[in-house]
């Protein structure tokens, strides 16, 4: 009979693409995981991974085995984590973009914290946060990019809409102007040098590539908002951040497209997170709040 430990090690390597990374996830030594793989390959009498310079590549047999065992192993581990979570009152480590976490997610979770949830929050970019999740340094991630990696449960949570805004002092821009040419004299504010939100807006709304550099970079959309309110220039912001200022007349729309750009926020957990565990409770509360 196959040992559950062998299958757990196999599944971790299959998902991580590396024996070293899988050992870190499992809390085992690299030689132990290597021995588990060797024993499983001997039991099955077929190779499961090809060793390459930077890890391992699953064989067709490994893909088939992972397909068959992932669900049952994740379910067993979820049950175990439910029980451990209830006994120990585990702390949930939540990661994501600072603006969405602070403005949207944390208010939605305030009731759970008041009821005794232990929560720790970490800010970062989606790919780095998913790495932390798979490495078990985070338990749940709110991601603006849909992860395409195995071992994760990914569920749409919230659709962001975006608006191109500036302070009323930029009255040289025609009201509700349409087209990028009239915006050339307006400084641009972004949260990253690459200006991904601005570039996507230019591409989807104007149908052109944003070729000019940004004038101010602030690595937090709340800081971008404050800079725009102070008259530093224009930016594209999620409407949940700027709607109150638009309603109060402290900001003005520079463009009113028929279909504003949308971006989906996903709630992402590991597949072995049990529904009755604290992680499962946080996930369900977020889905309830934004559903």
N, C-alpha and C positions, 0 to 999 in steps of 0.2 A: 504494500500500500504506500502511496505517496504521502510524505510528511507535509503537513500544513506549512511548516517553517520553510521547506524547500520551495513550495509554491509561492509563498509570500516574498521570498527573496527573488525568485524568478520574475514575479510581476513588478516588483520595484525596479529591477534592472531593465525590464522591457519598457517601462514608462520613463525612466530617467535616461536611458541610452548610455549608461555608464555604470560600471561596478562601483567605482568610488562614490558617485553621487547616490546610488542606491544604498550603499553601506551607511552613508550619513543620514539618509532618511529613516532607515531601519534602526539606527543606533547600534549597529554591529560593526565589527572590524571588516576590512576589505578581504582578508584571507578567509574569514567565515563565509562571506557571501560567495566568494569564488568557489569554496568547497561545496556550498549548497548547489550552485549551478552545475558543477562537475558531477555531483551525485545524481542530480535530476537528469542530466544528459545520459549518464550511464544507465539509470533506471529505464528511461524511455528508449535507449539505444538509438539516439539520433542527436545531431548537433542543434542547439537552440540559438546560438549567437556566433557571428563571425567577428573576431577581434580585429579592430582597426586602430589607427594611430591615436584617435581621440575618443575611444570608448568602444562600444560594441554595436553591431548591426543585427537585428533579429532575422532569423531565417523564416521561411514560410511556415515551418512547424511551430516556431515560437509565436507567430501571429495567430495561428489557429488555437494554440494552447491558451494564449492570453484571452482570446475571445470567449473561450469556454469557462475559464476559471475566474475572470475578473469580477463578474457579478456576485457569485457566491462568496468569494473572499472579502470583497468590499462589504457585503451584507453582514458577514460574521464580525468583521472589525467594527462596523457601525454599532452592532449590538453590544460589543464589549466596551466601546467608547461611551455609549449611553450609560452603562452601569458605572464605569469609572467616573464619568462626569458627575453623576448624581452623588457618588460617594465623596469625591474630592472637591466638588464645586469649582471646576476648572475655569481658568481665565480665558476669555476669547480675545484673540489678537486679530484686529481688523485693519485692513490696508486699503488705500485708494488715493484718489486726488483730493487735495486739501479742501478745495472749495466745495465739492459735492458732499464730502464727509461732514464738514462743519455746518454747511447751510441746509443740507437736506437729511442726511442719514442720521447724524447724532440726535437731532430733535425727535426723529422717529423712534429712536432706541431709548429715549430718556425714561420711559415707563419701566422697561426691563432693568435698567440700572437702579432705579428707585426701588425695585422689588428685589434687588440683591445681586444682579448680574455683575461680574467682574469683567471690565472691558479695557483693553489697551489699544490705542490707535496709532497707526504709522502712515505717513504720507509718502507717496512716490508715484512713479510712472507705471503704466500697466504691465509691461513685460517684466520689469524688475519685481513688481509685486507678485506676479504669478510664479516667478522663480522662488520667492520667499514662501509662497503657499505650498509649492511642491516640496520644498525643503523643510516644511513643518515649522517654520519660524513665524508664519501667519496661518490663521485658521479660515479666514474668509476675506475675499477681495471684491471690491466694487471696481469694475474695469470698464473703461470706455472703448476697449477693443475686445472682440470676442476671441477668447483663447482657443486654439486648435490643438491642444495637447491632451494626451490620454490621462486617465485617472482623475478627471475633473467633472463636476456637475456645473453646467453653465445655464443660467436662466435669465431671460430678459427682465429687467427691473423697471427702467424709466427711460422715456424718450426725451432727450434734451432738444429744445429748439434754440436757434441763435439769432441775434440781432446785431446789425452794424450800427454803432451808436457813437455819439460825441457830445461834448458839452454844448449848450446853446450858444456859446460865444463863437462857434464856427458857423456864423450866419452867412459866410460866403458860399457855402454849399447849398444849392437849391433844396427846398423842402422836399423830402421823399424822392431825392434824385435817383435816377436809375442809370448806372453805367460807371465804370471805374475812372473814366477820364476826369470827371469833376472832382475826384478825390485825390488827385496827384499832389495837390498842395497841402493836404492834411497829413500831419505826422501820424504814424501807425504805432500802436502799443500792443505788445504780445507777451505771452508768458514764457516763450522759449525763442531762441535765436532762429530756429527753423520756421516759426510762426505757423504751426500746422492748422490751427483753427482758421486763421486768416486765409491761408492758401486754399483750404477746402472751400471756404465761402466764395472766394474769387472764382474758383473753378466751377462750382455748382450754380451760383447765382449769375455771375457775369459771363461765364463760359470762356474765361481767359486765365492764363497763368499769372500769378502775382510775381512780377519780376523785380520789384524794388525791395530794398532792405527795410526792416523795421527800424524805428527811431528810438524806441524804449523797450527794454525787456525787463519784466518783473516776474519772477518764478512762482506766482500765485495769482489766480484770477481775481481774488479779492483785492490784491494790490493793483492789478490792471484796472479794475473798476474805480478805485480811488484816484488813480492817475488820470483817467479819462474825466472823472467828475471835476478834477482840478484844472482841466483845460489842456492837458498834455497832448491830446490828439484823439484819434478814433481807434476803436477796436471792435472785434466781434466777441460778444459775451453770451453765455446762456441766459435765456430770458428769466429764469428763476432768480438770477442775481441782479438784473437791471430793471425789471418791471416796476418795482416801487419808485425808482428814480425817474423812469419815463413818465409814470402817472403823475409825479409831483412836478414835472417840468424841469428837473435838474439834468436830464439827458434828452437828446432828440434822436429820433431815427433818421439815418441818412439814406436808407433804402427800404422800400416795402415790397419785397418780392411776393409773387403769388404763393409760392411754396417755399417757406424758409427751410434752410438745411436742418436735418434731424440727425441726432446721434444717439444710439442706444447705450445705456449703462447696463452692465450685466452683473449679477451677483454670482460669485464663483466660489465653490467649496471643493474640497477633495471628495472623491467618491465614497470614502469610508467615514464620512461625517454622519453620525446617527441622527435621525429626526428628533429623538428625545434628548439629545445632548445639548449643552448650552449653545454650541455652534448652530445646531439645527433650529433652536429657538430664535436665535438672532436672524437667521435666514428667513424663517417664517414670518417674523415680525416685520422685516423689511418688505417682503412680498405683500403682506397685508396692508402696510402703510401706503405703498405705491401702486397697488393693484387696481 
